[in-house]
Amino acid sequence: MDNNKKLSKTFIISLIVCGILVVWGLVLPKSFEAAANAAFSFITTNFSWWYALIMTSFVIFIVWLGFFSKYKNVKLGPDDAKPDYSFMTWFAMLFSAGMGIGLVFWGVAEPLNFWISPISAYESGSAEAASFAIRKAFLHWGLHPWANYAVLALALAYMMFRKNKPSLISSIFIPLVGEEKVKGAFGITIDVLAIFATVAGVATSLGLGAMQINSGLNKLFGIPESKTVLVVIIVVVTAMFMASAISGLDKGIAFLSNTNVVLCTLLAVACLLIGPTRDILNSWIEGLGCYLQNFVGDSFTVGAHSDSGWYGGWTIFYWGWWIAWAPFTGTFIARISKGRTIKEFCAGVMLVPALVSTLWFAIFGMLGMNTGVDVATEAIQNTSTALFVVLEKYPLGAVISMVVVILLCTFFVTSADSATFVLGMLSSHGSLNPTTKRKVIWGVIQSLTALALMLFTSNGLNMLQTMSIVGALPFSVVMLGIMLATAKVLKTEKIEPKKK
């Protein structure tokens, strides 16, 4: 009876909160935008330090837990558990859910923005600004976001598969507050916050993806960039991810994730070959060195004495975006990670994806910079078209642009499909196989939220970004509690000393 009450309350409260936001955005867009901008300004002004601190603590925690603690060989499941998926399928699924559209959307645009409009210490378009651009892109897409996912995913997978608790983020807090509180208002609050953060984070990505698909179709076929086309794109892709969601985890998401990795690999190799190959590889290796050398300083830099607006609009936005994505991505990664050891999990979820992401930004960053300052300046005028503007300057640019549009669609479908699956789990008392009806409801809400933010506010991209940061602040406190709960519950493990 308690479980049914919790199921009902979590689902209904989540629907009410998300519904109010959607209706507010649709009916009173100016009021919604003013409130969101005020919240964004308040958060970036007063909590930049907190975002930097909490995100860096994730990296420290996962490095310690996965590679230096005595718990690194503990399995996420019974001692004899075997992984449900091969390493490649597991990696494909977690990588597609974890980065998805963002890599394609920002792969060229972000380094070019940093190159043309760096912080005040660097001259626009200079070699120093180029080095700064690669280093910052590595920071934003490297160890921090993946450690953030790993913190939640590891804790949830441990409680689900080793302690046999419900697949709810509130279950992670059982070691801290006990099962009774988790079944009550405390647990419901945690799960509602997770659902709200998920809807905010995924709506951002859906909006970015729709905008870039529209831009690609405009460049390739002359289809106008308009609100009408955006609506059509979201409706069509919503129907696609609904069909995938209905087909189930092993068929829909696994197949699409493997397809994403193949298309990503083809796209990256093609751009590596048509671009300045030597400069790309040099930039990647040198960029890794600069990234690691400046890791501590860059992790805590928030523009305390200068360029606070730059850091608020980029670094703090990213930290908020990743935290907003943590409940969705972390829950999904937990669901597919049964049977992995903690060490294997930490390496597979943090180190390997971070390395792949840095290579991606080296390829596309240098692809853009190689076109020169004038083209780069033109490209960043519209973030959603930046990649296509750059590709126009290279051989086979139109063919590669077509691959990009296809990849955007498959990433779009995979991210939305995974999110509906997770939202279904979180609002169905942790069911590992939520009902189709519940997944469809959340799919519609995600799409409507993205449409409300894009179509009815004066600057859709800024609203999408703002939504992520606002949704992430309360959940960042939950993430701190997750680390404390994980450290406490692992003390119950009986680790036998190694034989000499």
C-alpha positions as CSV (number, residue, x, y, z in Angstrom):
1,M,0.0,0.0,0.0
2,D,2.8,2.4,0.9
3,N,4.5,1.7,-2.4
4,N,1.3,2.4,-4.4
5,K,0.8,5.7,-2.5
6,K,4.4,6.7,-3.2
7,L,4.0,5.8,-6.9
8,S,0.8,7.8,-7.1
9,K,2.2,10.9,-5.3
10,T,5.5,10.9,-7.1
11,F,3.9,10.7,-10.5
12,I,1.1,13.2,-9.8
13,I,3.4,15.8,-8.2
14,S,5.9,15.5,-11.0
15,L,3.2,16.0,-13.6
16,I,1.9,19.0,-11.8
17,V,5.3,20.7,-11.5
18,C,6.3,20.0,-15.1
19,G,2.8,20.9,-16.4
20,I,2.8,24.3,-14.6
21,L,6.2,25.1,-16.3
22,V,4.9,24.1,-19.7
23,V,1.7,26.1,-19.4
24,W,3.5,29.1,-18.0
25,G,5.9,29.1,-20.9
26,L,3.1,28.7,-23.4
27,V,0.6,31.2,-22.0
28,L,2.8,33.8,-20.3
29,P,6.1,33.6,-22.2
30,K,7.4,37.0,-21.2
31,S,6.7,36.4,-17.5
32,F,8.3,33.0,-17.8
33,E,11.4,34.4,-19.5
34,A,11.8,37.2,-17.0
35,A,11.6,34.8,-14.1
36,A,14.0,32.3,-15.7
37,N,16.5,35.1,-16.5
38,A,16.3,36.4,-12.9
39,A,16.9,32.9,-11.6
40,F,19.9,32.4,-13.9
41,S,21.5,35.7,-12.9
42,F,21.0,35.0,-9.2
43,I,22.5,31.5,-9.5
44,T,25.5,32.4,-11.7
45,T,26.2,35.4,-9.4
46,N,25.9,33.7,-6.1
47,F,26.5,30.0,-6.7
48,S,29.3,29.7,-9.2
49,W,31.7,28.7,-6.4
50,W,29.3,25.9,-5.4
51,Y,29.0,24.5,-8.9
52,A,32.8,24.5,-9.3
53,L,33.3,22.8,-5.9
54,I,30.6,20.1,-6.3
55,M,31.6,19.2,-9.8
56,T,35.3,18.8,-8.9
57,S,34.4,16.8,-5.8
58,F,32.7,14.2,-8.2
59,V,36.0,13.7,-10.0
60,I,37.9,13.2,-6.7
61,F,35.3,10.8,-5.4
62,I,35.2,8.6,-8.4
63,V,39.0,8.5,-8.9
64,W,39.4,7.5,-5.2
65,L,36.5,5.0,-5.3
66,G,37.4,3.3,-8.6
67,F,41.2,3.2,-8.4
68,F,42.5,3.6,-4.9
69,S,39.8,2.4,-2.5
70,K,39.5,-1.1,-1.1
71,Y,36.1,-1.4,-2.7
72,K,37.2,-1.2,-6.3
73,N,36.7,-4.9,-6.9
74,V,33.2,-5.0,-5.5
75,K,30.6,-6.0,-8.1
76,L,27.4,-4.1,-8.9
77,G,25.3,-7.1,-8.2
78,P,25.9,-10.5,-6.6
79,D,29.5,-11.7,-6.5
80,D,28.8,-14.2,-9.4
81,A,26.8,-11.6,-11.5
82,K,27.8,-11.3,-15.2
83,P,27.2,-8.1,-17.3
84,D,24.0,-8.0,-19.3
85,Y,25.7,-6.4,-22.3
86,S,29.0,-6.7,-24.1
87,F,31.5,-3.9,-23.3
88,M,31.0,-2.2,-26.7
89,T,27.2,-2.2,-26.5
90,W,27.4,-1.0,-22.9
91,F,29.7,1.8,-23.9
92,A,27.6,2.7,-26.9
93,M,24.5,3.0,-24.8
94,L,26.0,5.0,-22.0
95,F,27.9,7.3,-24.4
96,S,24.8,8.0,-26.5
97,A,22.8,8.8,-23.4
98,G,25.5,10.8,-21.8
99,M,26.5,13.2,-24.6
100,G,24.3,12.6,-27.6
101,I,23.3,15.7,-29.5
102,G,25.6,18.0,-27.4
103,L,28.7,16.7,-29.1
104,V,27.4,17.4,-32.6
105,F,25.9,20.7,-31.6
106,W,29.0,22.1,-29.8
107,G,31.8,20.2,-31.5
108,V,32.7,23.1,-33.8
109,A,30.8,25.9,-32.3
110,E,32.3,25.9,-28.8
111,P,36.0,25.9,-29.7
112,L,35.3,28.6,-32.3
113,N,33.4,30.7,-29.8
114,F,36.4,30.5,-27.4
115,W,38.8,31.3,-30.1
116,I,37.0,34.3,-31.4
117,S,35.6,35.5,-28.0
118,P,38.0,34.3,-25.3
119,I,38.4,35.8,-21.9
120,S,40.1,39.2,-21.7
121,A,43.5,37.8,-21.2
122,Y,43.7,36.5,-24.8
123,E,43.5,38.2,-28.1
124,S,40.7,37.1,-30.4
125,G,41.9,34.7,-33.1
126,S,45.4,34.3,-31.7
127,A,47.4,31.1,-31.2
128,E,47.1,31.6,-27.4
129,A,43.3,31.9,-27.8
130,A,43.3,28.7,-29.8
131,S,45.1,26.8,-27.1
132,F,42.7,28.3,-24.5
133,A,39.8,27.2,-26.7
134,I,40.9,23.5,-26.9
135,R,41.7,23.4,-23.2
136,K,38.4,24.8,-22.1
137,A,36.5,22.5,-24.4
138,F,38.3,19.5,-22.9
139,L,37.5,20.8,-19.4
140,H,33.8,21.2,-20.1
141,W,33.4,17.8,-21.8
142,G,36.1,15.7,-20.1
143,L,36.3,14.2,-16.6
144,H,33.9,16.4,-14.8
145,P,30.6,15.5,-16.6
146,W,31.4,11.8,-16.7
147,A,32.4,11.7,-13.0
148,N,29.1,13.5,-12.3
149,Y,27.2,10.7,-14.1
150,A,29.3,8.0,-12.4
151,V,28.5,9.3,-8.9
152,L,24.8,8.8,-9.3
153,A,24.9,5.7,-11.6
154,L,27.3,3.8,-9.4
155,A,25.3,4.5,-6.2
156,L,22.0,3.5,-7.8
157,A,23.4,0.4,-9.5
158,Y,24.9,-0.7,-6.2
159,M,21.6,-0.3,-4.3
160,M,19.6,-1.9,-7.2
161,F,21.6,-4.9,-8.0
162,R,23.6,-5.6,-4.8
163,K,21.1,-4.5,-2.1
164,N,18.0,-5.4,-4.1
165,K,16.3,-2.0,-3.5
166,P,13.9,-0.2,-5.9
167,S,15.3,1.5,-8.9
168,L,14.7,5.0,-7.5
169,I,17.2,7.7,-6.7
170,S,15.7,8.0,-3.3
171,S,16.8,4.4,-2.6
172,I,20.4,5.6,-2.5
173,F,19.6,7.5,0.7
174,I,18.5,4.4,2.7
175,P,21.9,4.1,4.4
176,L,21.6,7.8,5.5
177,V,18.0,8.1,6.6
178,G,16.5,4.6,6.7
179,E,13.8,3.0,4.6
180,E,10.8,4.6,6.4
181,K,11.9,8.1,5.5
182,V,12.7,7.1,2.0
183,K,9.2,5.7,1.6
184,G,7.7,9.0,2.9
185,A,7.9,12.7,2.0
186,F,11.7,12.7,2.0
187,G,12.0,10.1,-0.7
188,I,9.1,11.6,-2.8
189,T,10.9,14.9,-2.7
190,I,14.2,13.4,-4.0
191,D,12.4,11.5,-6.8
192,V,10.4,14.6,-7.9
193,L,13.6,16.7,-8.0
194,A,15.2,14.0,-10.1
195,I,12.3,14.0,-12.5
196,F,12.2,17.9,-12.7
197,A,16.0,18.0,-13.4
198,T,15.6,15.3,-16.0
199,V,12.9,17.1,-17.9
200,A,14.9,20.4,-17.8
201,G,18.1,18.8,-19.0
202,V,16.6,16.7,-21.7
203,A,14.3,19.5,-23.0
204,T,17.5,21.5,-23.5
205,S,19.1,18.8,-25.6
206,L,15.9,18.2,-27.6
207,G,15.7,21.9,-28.4
208,L,19.3,22.1,-29.5
209,G,18.9,19.0,-31.7
210,A,15.8,20.3,-33.4
211,M,17.4,23.7,-34.1
212,Q,20.5,22.0,-35.6
213,I,18.5,19.6,-37.7
214,N,16.5,22.6,-39.1
215,S,19.8,24.3,-39.9
216,G,21.2,21.3,-41.6
217,L,18.1,20.9,-43.7
218,N,18.3,24.5,-44.6
219,K,21.9,24.2,-45.8
220,L,21.3,21.0,-47.7
221,F,17.8,21.5,-49.2
222,G,16.9,25.1,-48.7
223,I,14.2,24.3,-46.1
224,P,13.6,27.5,-44.2
225,E,14.6,27.9,-40.6
226,S,11.3,28.7,-39.0
227,K,9.1,27.9,-36.0
228,T,6.8,25.9,-38.2
229,V,9.7,23.6,-39.3
230,L,10.9,23.2,-35.7
231,V,7.4,22.1,-34.7
232,V,7.3,19.6,-37.6
233,I,10.8,18.2,-36.7
234,I,9.9,17.8,-33.0
235,V,6.6,16.1,-33.9
236,V,8.2,13.7,-36.3
237,V,11.1,12.8,-34.0
238,T,8.8,12.5,-31.1
239,A,6.8,9.9,-33.0
240,M,10.1,8.1,-33.8
241,F,11.3,7.9,-30.2
242,M,7.9,6.9,-29.0
243,A,8.1,3.9,-31.4
244,S,11.6,3.1,-30.2
245,A,10.5,3.4,-26.5
246,I,7.6,1.0,-27.1
247,S,9.9,-1.6,-28.6
248,G,11.9,-1.9,-25.4
249,L,15.4,-1.4,-24.0
250,D,17.2,-4.3,-25.7
251,K,15.7,-3.7,-29.1
252,G,15.2,0.1,-29.5
253,I,17.9,1.8,-27.4
254,A,20.6,-0.8,-27.8
255,F,20.2,-0.8,-31.6
256,L,20.2,3.0,-31.9
257,S,23.1,3.4,-29.6
258,N,25.3,1.0,-31.7
259,T,24.2,2.9,-34.8
260,N,25.2,6.2,-33.1
261,V,28.7,5.0,-32.4
262,V,29.1,3.8,-35.9
263,L,27.9,7.1,-37.4
264,C,30.1,9.1,-34.9
265,T,33.1,7.1,-35.8
266,L,32.5,7.6,-39.6
267,L,32.0,11.3,-39.1
268,A,35.1,11.8,-36.9
269,V,37.3,9.7,-39.3
270,A,36.0,11.6,-42.3
271,C,36.6,15.0,-40.7
272,L,40.0,13.9,-39.5
273,L,41.0,12.9,-43.1
274,I,39.6,16.0,-44.9
275,G,40.8,18.4,-42.3
276,P,44.3,19.4,-41.2
277,T,45.1,15.8,-39.9
278,R,48.6,16.6,-38.5
279,D,47.4,19.8,-36.8
280,I,44.4,17.9,-35.3
281,L,46.5,15.2,-33.8
282,N,49.1,17.7,-32.5
283,S,46.3,19.8,-31.0
284,W,44.8,16.7,-29.3
285,I,48.0,15.6,-27.7
286,E,49.1,19.1,-26.7
287,G,45.6,19.9,-25.5
288,L,45.5,16.8,-23.3
289,G,48.8,18.0,-21.7
290,C,47.5,21.6,-21.1
291,Y,44.2,20.2,-19.8
292,L,45.9,17.9,-17.3
293,Q,48.5,20.5,-16.4
294,N,45.9,23.2,-15.6
295,F,43.3,20.8,-14.3
296,V,43.1,22.0,-10.7
297,G,43.2,25.7,-11.5
298,D,40.7,25.5,-14.3
299,S,38.4,23.3,-12.2
300,F,38.0,26.1,-9.6
301,T,38.1,29.1,-11.9
302,V,34.8,31.0,-11.9
303,G,35.9,34.5,-12.9
304,A,36.1,35.9,-9.4
305,H,38.2,38.9,-10.4
306,S,37.4,39.2,-14.1
307,D,35.3,37.7,-16.9
308,S,32.6,36.4,-14.5
309,G,30.1,36.8,-17.3
310,W,32.1,34.6,-19.6
311,Y,32.5,31.8,-17.0
312,G,28.8,32.1,-16.0
313,G,27.7,31.7,-19.6
314,W,30.0,28.8,-20.4
315,T,31.6,26.9,-17.5
316,I,28.8,27.4,-14.9
317,F,26.2,26.7,-17.6
318,Y,27.9,23.4,-18.4
319,W,28.2,22.4,-14.7
320,G,24.5,23.0,-14.3
321,W,23.7,21.2,-17.5
322,W,25.6,18.1,-16.5
323,I,24.0,18.0,-13.0
324,A,20.6,18.4,-14.6
325,W,21.4,15.4,-16.8
326,A,22.7,13.3,-13.9
327,P,19.4,11.7,-12.8
328,F,18.4,10.7,-16.3
329,T,21.8,9.6,-17.5
330,G,22.9,8.2,-14.2
331,T,19.7,6.1,-13.8
332,F,20.0,4.8,-17.3
333,I,23.7,3.9,-16.9
334,A,22.8,2.2,-13.6
335,R,20.1,0.2,-15.4
336,I,22.6,-1.3,-17.9
337,S,25.6,-1.8,-15.6
338,K,24.7,-4.9,-13.6
339,G,27.7,-7.2,-13.1
340,R,30.5,-4.6,-13.6
341,T,33.1,-4.2,-10.8
342,I,33.4,-0.7,-9.3
343,K,36.8,-0.3,-11.0
344,E,35.6,-1.4,-14.4
345,F,32.5,0.8,-14.0
346,C,34.6,3.9,-13.1
347,A,37.0,3.4,-16.0
348,G,34.2,2.7,-18.5
349,V,31.9,5.6,-17.4
350,M,34.5,8.3,-16.7
351,L,37.9,7.7,-18.3
352,V,37.1,6.2,-21.7
353,P,34.2,8.6,-22.6
354,A,36.3,11.6,-21.4
355,L,39.2,10.6,-23.7
356,V,36.8,10.1,-26.7
357,S,35.2,13.5,-26.0
358,T,38.6,15.2,-26.1
359,L,39.5,13.6,-29.4
360,W,36.1,14.8,-30.8
361,F,36.7,18.4,-29.8
362,A,40.2,18.3,-31.1
363,I,39.0,17.1,-34.5
364,F,36.1,19.6,-34.9
365,G,37.8,22.5,-33.1
366,M,40.8,22.4,-35.5
367,L,38.5,21.7,-38.5
368,G,36.8,25.0,-37.7
369,M,40.0,27.0,-36.8
370,N,41.6,25.8,-40.0
371,T,39.1,27.8,-42.0
372,G,40.4,31.1,-40.6
373,V,39.1,33.9,-38.5
374,D,36.6,35.3,-41.0
375,V,34.8,31.9,-41.5
376,A,34.9,31.2,-37.8
377,T,33.4,34.6,-37.0
378,E,30.6,33.9,-39.5
379,A,30.1,30.4,-38.1
380,I,29.5,31.4,-34.5
381,Q,26.8,34.0,-35.4
382,N,24.3,31.1,-35.3
383,T,25.4,28.1,-33.1
384,S,23.1,25.7,-34.8
385,T,24.6,26.3,-38.2
386,A,28.2,26.6,-37.2
387,L,29.2,23.0,-38.2
388,F,27.5,23.3,-41.6
389,V,29.2,26.6,-42.3
390,V,32.6,25.0,-41.6
391,L,31.9,21.8,-43.6
392,E,31.0,23.9,-46.7
393,K,34.7,24.9,-46.9
394,Y,35.9,21.3,-47.2
395,P,35.7,18.6,-49.9
396,L,32.6,16.3,-49.5
397,G,31.2,18.8,-47.1
398,A,27.6,18.2,-48.4
399,V,27.9,14.5,-48.0
400,I,29.3,14.8,-44.5
401,S,26.6,17.3,-43.6
402,M,24.0,14.7,-44.6
403,V,25.7,12.2,-42.2
404,V,25.5,14.9,-39.5
405,V,21.7,15.4,-40.0
406,I,21.2,11.6,-39.8
407,L,23.3,11.4,-36.7
408,L,21.4,14.2,-35.1
409,C,18.2,12.4,-35.7
410,T,19.5,9.1,-34.2
411,F,21.0,10.9,-31.2
412,F,17.8,12.9,-30.8
413,V,15.7,9.7,-30.8
414,T,18.2,7.8,-28.5
415,S,18.3,10.6,-25.9
416,A,14.6,11.1,-25.8
417,D,13.9,7.4,-25.8
418,S,16.3,6.8,-22.9
419,A,14.8,9.8,-21.0
420,T,11.3,8.5,-21.3
421,F,12.4,5.1,-20.1
422,V,14.1,6.7,-17.0
423,L,11.2,9.0,-16.3
424,G,8.9,6.0,-16.5
425,M,11.1,4.2,-14.0
426,L,11.3,7.1,-11.6
427,S,7.6,7.6,-11.6
428,S,6.7,3.9,-11.4
429,H,8.3,3.1,-8.1
430,G,11.5,2.0,-9.8
431,S,10.0,-0.5,-12.2
432,L,12.8,-1.8,-14.5
433,N,10.2,-2.0,-17.3
434,P,7.8,0.9,-17.0
435,T,4.5,0.8,-18.9
436,T,4.2,2.2,-22.4
437,K,1.5,4.6,-21.3
438,R,3.8,6.2,-18.7
439,K,6.6,6.5,-21.2
440,V,4.4,8.1,-23.7
441,I,3.1,10.7,-21.2
442,W,6.7,11.7,-20.3
443,G,7.7,11.8,-24.0
444,V,4.9,14.3,-24.7
445,I,5.9,16.4,-21.7
446,Q,9.5,16.5,-22.8
447,S,8.6,17.6,-26.3
448,L,6.1,20.2,-25.1
449,T,8.7,21.7,-22.7
450,A,11.3,22.0,-25.5
451,L,8.7,23.6,-27.8
452,A,7.6,26.1,-25.1
453,L,11.1,27.2,-24.4
454,M,12.1,27.5,-28.1
455,L,9.0,29.0,-29.7
456,F,7.5,31.3,-27.1
457,T,10.5,33.1,-25.7
458,S,12.6,35.7,-27.4
459,N,15.8,33.7,-27.3
460,G,15.1,30.0,-27.3
461,L,18.7,28.9,-26.9
462,N,19.3,31.1,-23.9
463,M,16.1,29.8,-22.3
464,L,17.1,26.2,-22.9
465,Q,20.4,26.9,-21.2
466,T,18.8,28.8,-18.3
467,M,16.3,26.0,-17.7
468,S,19.2,23.5,-17.2
469,I,21.0,25.6,-14.6
470,V,17.9,26.5,-12.6
471,G,16.8,22.8,-12.6
472,A,20.3,21.7,-11.5
473,L,20.7,23.8,-8.3
474,P,18.4,21.9,-6.0
475,F,19.6,18.6,-7.4
476,S,23.3,19.4,-6.7
477,V,22.5,19.2,-3.0
478,V,21.0,15.7,-3.7
479,M,24.3,14.8,-5.4
480,L,26.3,15.7,-2.3
481,G,24.0,13.4,-0.3
482,I,24.6,10.6,-2.8
483,M,28.3,10.7,-2.2
484,L,27.9,10.5,1.5
485,A,25.4,7.7,1.3
486,T,27.7,5.7,-1.0
487,A,30.7,6.1,1.3
488,K,28.5,4.9,4.2
489,V,26.9,1.9,2.6
490,L,30.2,0.6,1.2
491,K,31.5,0.3,4.8
492,T,29.2,-2.6,5.1
493,E,31.2,-4.6,2.5
494,K,33.4,-7.2,4.0
495,I,36.6,-6.9,2.1
496,E,39.0,-9.8,2.6
497,P,42.7,-8.8,2.8
498,K,44.9,-9.9,0.0
499,K,46.9,-13.0,0.6
500,K,50.6,-12.4,0.9
